[in-house]
Amino acid sequence: MADAAKETAHAKDGHHSHSATPYFVVWAILLACTGLTVWTGYKDLGSVNLPLALCIATFKASLVIWIFMHMNEAGGTNRIVFVTSFVFMLVMIFGVFGDLWTRNEMSLPSHVPSTEGPEIAVPEGAGPPAHHE
């Protein structure tokens, strides 16, 4: 009976007993997501590459915040700070992409030399000076 009272008082103080199981599960999920990131990095998915990489990174960051940083047990102020920072991050990302999406495509001027040939063409017979003794 006294142990139950101690456990209840301990839970009211905001302290929770933690098991290692969720940490290992999240660790395995993070490893799988890292493998997915590497695997998709070698694929040419066109315009899907960047959004997919951002989604995977956001999912991994959310797991770290939720489990390892104990946001699932955090009070109101901590959650407000997290949500505010997350909204600020979204504003910054969409601000940058909004700027990039509204720009005209850049093109090289026609007089720019080609990059497909050798960098310096050496005429025949114009090698290094001969060393005479």
C-alpha positions as CSV (number, residue, x, y, z in Angstrom):
1,M,0.0,0.0,0.0
2,A,2.8,2.4,0.8
3,D,4.5,1.6,-2.5
4,A,1.4,2.6,-4.4
5,A,1.3,5.9,-2.6
6,K,4.9,6.5,-3.3
7,E,4.4,5.7,-7.0
8,T,1.3,8.0,-7.2
9,A,3.2,10.8,-5.5
10,H,6.2,10.2,-7.8
11,A,4.0,10.4,-10.9
12,K,2.4,13.7,-9.6
13,D,5.8,15.3,-9.4
14,G,6.1,14.9,-13.1
15,H,8.7,12.2,-13.0
16,H,8.0,9.1,-15.0
17,S,9.7,5.8,-15.0
18,H,11.3,5.1,-18.4
19,S,11.9,1.9,-20.1
20,A,14.7,1.4,-22.6
21,T,12.3,-0.2,-25.1
22,P,11.0,3.0,-26.8
23,Y,14.6,4.3,-27.2
24,F,15.7,1.1,-29.0
25,V,12.6,1.1,-31.2
26,V,13.1,4.8,-32.1
27,W,16.8,4.1,-32.7
28,A,15.9,1.3,-35.1
29,I,13.4,3.6,-36.9
30,L,16.1,6.3,-37.2
31,L,18.6,3.8,-38.6
32,A,16.0,2.7,-41.2
33,C,15.2,6.3,-42.1
34,T,18.9,7.0,-42.5
35,G,19.2,4.0,-44.8
36,L,16.1,5.2,-46.7
37,T,17.7,8.7,-47.1
38,V,21.0,7.2,-48.4
39,W,19.1,4.8,-50.8
40,T,16.9,7.6,-52.2
41,G,20.0,9.8,-52.5
42,Y,21.4,7.5,-55.1
43,K,18.1,7.5,-57.1
44,D,17.2,10.2,-59.6
45,L,13.6,11.0,-58.6
46,G,13.6,14.4,-60.4
47,S,11.7,17.1,-58.5
48,V,10.7,14.6,-55.7
49,N,14.3,14.4,-54.3
50,L,14.2,17.5,-52.2
51,P,10.7,17.2,-50.8
52,L,11.3,13.5,-50.0
53,A,14.6,14.3,-48.2
54,L,12.9,17.1,-46.2
55,C,10.0,14.8,-45.2
56,I,12.4,12.1,-44.0
57,A,14.5,14.6,-42.1
58,T,11.4,16.2,-40.5
59,F,10.1,12.8,-39.4
60,K,13.5,11.9,-37.9
61,A,13.8,15.2,-36.1
62,S,10.2,14.8,-34.8
63,L,11.0,11.4,-33.4
64,V,14.1,12.7,-31.6
65,I,12.2,15.6,-30.2
66,W,9.2,13.6,-29.1
67,I,11.0,10.6,-27.6
68,F,14.6,11.5,-26.7
69,M,13.9,15.1,-25.7
70,H,10.7,13.9,-23.8
71,M,8.4,16.4,-25.5
72,N,5.6,13.9,-25.0
73,E,5.9,14.5,-21.3
74,A,6.6,18.3,-21.5
75,G,4.3,20.9,-20.1
76,G,2.5,23.7,-21.8
77,T,5.3,26.3,-22.0
78,N,7.8,23.8,-23.6
79,R,5.2,22.8,-26.2
80,I,4.4,26.4,-27.0
81,V,8.1,27.1,-27.6
82,F,8.5,24.0,-29.8
83,V,5.4,24.8,-31.9
84,T,6.5,28.5,-32.3
85,S,10.0,27.4,-33.4
86,F,8.5,24.9,-35.8
87,V,6.2,27.5,-37.3
88,F,9.1,29.9,-37.7
89,M,11.1,27.2,-39.5
90,L,8.2,26.6,-41.9
91,V,8.0,30.3,-42.6
92,M,11.7,30.5,-43.3
93,I,11.7,27.4,-45.6
94,F,8.6,28.5,-47.6
95,G,10.0,32.0,-47.8
96,V,13.2,30.8,-49.4
97,F,11.4,28.4,-51.7
98,G,8.9,31.0,-52.6
99,D,11.7,33.3,-53.7
100,L,13.3,30.5,-55.7
101,W,10.0,29.4,-57.3
102,T,9.2,33.0,-58.6
103,R,12.6,33.6,-60.3
104,N,13.2,33.3,-64.0
105,E,15.5,30.5,-65.2
106,M,19.1,31.6,-65.5
107,S,20.9,30.8,-68.7
108,L,24.5,31.0,-69.7
109,P,25.5,33.6,-72.3
110,S,26.3,32.1,-75.7
111,H,30.0,33.3,-75.6
112,V,30.9,31.2,-72.6
113,P,33.5,28.5,-73.5
114,S,32.5,24.9,-73.5
115,T,33.5,22.7,-70.5
116,E,33.6,19.5,-72.5
117,G,37.1,19.9,-74.0
118,P,40.5,20.1,-72.5
119,E,41.1,23.1,-70.3
120,I,44.3,24.2,-72.1
121,A,45.1,23.2,-75.6
122,V,48.9,23.0,-76.2
123,P,49.9,23.5,-79.8
124,E,52.1,20.8,-81.3
125,G,55.8,21.4,-80.9
126,A,55.2,23.9,-78.1
127,G,56.3,21.8,-75.3
128,P,58.6,22.8,-72.4
129,P,61.8,24.6,-73.5
130,A,64.7,22.2,-74.3
131,H,67.5,22.1,-71.8
132,H,70.8,22.4,-73.6
133,E,74.1,21.6,-71.9
